Amino acid sequence: MKKITRILSSVMAISMLSMPLAACSSSESASPASPAESQSSAASSGVIEISFPTFMCGTASQTEWCAQRVEAFNTEYEGKYKVIVEEIPGDQNYIDKLKVLYSADDLPDVIVTGGYNLIDMMKDKLVDLTPYLDEDTEWKGQLSSVGVNVNSRDGQLYAIPYIRQVIGYYYNKDLFAQAGIEAPPETWEEFEADCDKLVAAGITPISMDTADSGWCTSLLMGAMIGQTDTGEKFMNTNQPDSFVNDDVIQAAARIQKMFQNYTTTDAIGGEYGAAANNFFNEKTAIIANGPWMVSKFYDTSIVSDDFADKIAAAAYPGNVMYNSGQVGWSIASKTPEKIEASLAFVKFMTSEESQKMDLEMCSVVPDRSIEGADVYPLVNDTIALADKASHSINDYQSLWQASVVDEVSVQYPLLADGSISPEEFAEALTSAIS
């Protein structure tokens, strides 16, 4: 969604990614066999096993969807293929594990990174899916052009898209009203003025974070960058070669001001989960996030009974929205038999049926057009805002170098306490490029 798709990192928190960038609870993962036992069983039964580690477990928003889909696949292909799930809770834990496996030349058969761009790091070990799509023209025709573009490098397709990244921000109408704010601001100057009104009314304006690439904070910064034509182009550039430009520096200055004046004390060093909880508990009036969060607005074990009625969706100042394809499902199998099995699994998990279920269960916007889906009004509101945005941008987790995404969490606290300037922040991100 964090990317796209994001993880809940506490009992009452959600996550994407992102999407501003994160296994399933299934009978297969409850009591896993040892590798030797698994291989012996597979060899004796003739069943081809597919390894699939995933962050979609525990309190992650897509856990139930993933579990249902894996179970359905294993049932449909019983006696032929079987998905073996490894649960790795938390976006950063998952990404770190994949990096280790990549370095050891031991990537799993199927990978979905939840919006984090690992294609550029791992493409030498990923299967080029282009020839398989060329053979299956019906499947190829179902993929959106924007989704294919995000998942392609030099004419080769390294992942199958399944999510459209659509992100604005959500705000609490009651808290806005208490501060005398009648409508979402149209410029960042007006946004800051509204934040001052909220502070004057005793309300903390914005949920922010710094850990795990600072998902909510980075969404705000990306939207600030993307309000100009040059900034929009930068935010849609894959692996930029420098972050030292006026758009980034000016955005960093605004973020610095927000850390110092408009957010909670736990934002510095805080994870996404804390930022989400502050919004759920009405300790903050604004949170930047995608529509996968919407279902939690109705979960009365987390929020008050009338919480959803208080929430509205908005585009960022300058009419900016995250509106793009997202990095999808990759295959790293090494044998023809494993590739065939993995292709069947990826096709199943990205099918129209699976995407419709993901939309209805998790409010995840699909890569393709889905008719007849039963979704929350706020999800449709968010999509409508994206459809009429003046500036459409991609999220940082999908396009920036993995090393830069990691570096953001190092630099945000320094920016927040004034140890570095906005210019030095941009220079530090540039220095992190690898």
Residue, then its C-alpha position, 0 to 999 in steps of 0.5 A: m500500500k507501508k508501500i503499497t500495502r502498509i502493516l499494523s505494528s501494534v495491536m491497534a495500528i494499521s499498516m501499508l505500503s504506502m503506501p505512502l512503502a508492508a505471511c498469512s495465518s494458515s494451516e500450512s504455516a501453523s506447524p511448518a515441517s523442517p526443510a528436509e521433511s518438506q522436501s522428502s514429502a514433496a518428492s514422494s507425493g509429486v507435489i511442487e512446493i512454493s516458498f512464500p514469505t510474507f508480511m501479511c500476517g498478525t495485525a497486518s491489514q491484508t492478513e485475512w485476505c492473504a490467508q483465504r487466498v493461499e488456502a483457496f489456491n492450495t485447495e484448487y491445486e491440491g496434489k499438484y502445487k502447494v504454497i508454504v508460507e513463512e510469516i515475517p511480521g512488520d515491513q522492515n523485518y520483511i525487507d531486511k530478511l529479503k535482503v539477507l536472502y538475496s545476498a545469500d542467493d537464496l530468494p524464495d519462489v514468490i515475493v511481494t514487497g508491499g510497495y518497497n522497490l527491491i526490483d532494482m536491487m534484485k532483478d538479476k535474480l528475478v524471473d523476467l515475466t515478459p515471455y510468459l505474459d506474451e504467451d498468455t495474451e489474456w492475462k497480459g491484457q488484464l494488466s494496467s499500463v501504469g502497473v506494467n510501467v512501474n514493474s518493468r526495467d529496460g523492457q523486461l517485466y519483473a513483477i505482476p501489478y495488483i494494486r493501484q497506489v492511491i493516497g491522500y490524507y484523512y482528517n477529523k471533521d469534528l476537530f477541524a470544526q473545533a478549531g474553526i476550520e471549514a474546509p481542507p486547505e488549498t495551499w501549504e501556507e494555508f495548511e500551516a495556518d490551519c495547523d496553528k489554529l488547531v494548536a491554538a484550540g489545544i489539538t495536535p494537528i498531524s500524525m507523524d513518524t520517523a521509524d521504518s522510513g517514516w511512512c506518514t511523514s514521507l507521504l507528506m514530504g513527497a506531496m510537498i515536493g510534487q506540488t510543482d511541475t518539476g517536483e511532480k517529475f522528480m516524484n515520478t523518477n525511478q532512482p533519482d541520482s540526486f536529492v539536492n534540488d529546490d523542491v526537496i529542500q523546501a519540502a524538508a524545511r516544511i517537514q522540519k517545522m511540522f516536527q517542531n510545532y505540529t506533531t506528537t512527542d512520540a513522532i521522533g523515533g516512532e513507528y507507523g503504529a503509534a501515528a495511526n493510534n494517535f489518529f484513531n484516539e483523536k489525539t491528532a486531526i490529520i494522517a497521511n495514508g491510503p484507503w486500506m486504512v478505512s476499514k479500521f475507521y469502522d472497527t469499534s474495538i479500535v475507535s469510538d462508535d461514531f469515529a467513521d462519521k467524523i472522518a473525510a478524505a482530502a487531496y494534498p495542497g496543490n491538488v496533489m495525490y499519489n496515483s500510480g501503479q505499485v511494485g507487485w508480485s515477483i518470482a525468483s524460482k530457479t527451475p522450470e517446474k518451480i517457475e511454472a508453479s509460481l506463475a500459477f500462484v501469482k496469476f491466482m493472487t492477482s486475478e480479478e477475483s483476488q483483487k476484488m476480495d482485497l478491495e472489499m476486505c481491505s480497501v486496497v485499490p486494485d490494479r484493474s477496474i473492478e465492477g460491482a465491488d462493495v466498498y466503503p464510501l471513503v474509499n470511493d472518495t479517495i479514488a475520486l480525488a485521485d482521478k481529478a488531481s492536478h499532480s499525480i505522483n508515485d510514492y518514495q518506497s516504490l521508486w527511491q533506492a532502498s538505501v535512500v529509503d533506509e536513510v530517511s529514518v536516520q535523517y528525520p530525527l536530526l532534521a527534527d531537532g535542528s542538528i541538520s538543515p534542510e539542505e544537509f538533509a537533501e545532501a544526506l539522502t544523495s550521499a546514501i545512493s548506492 
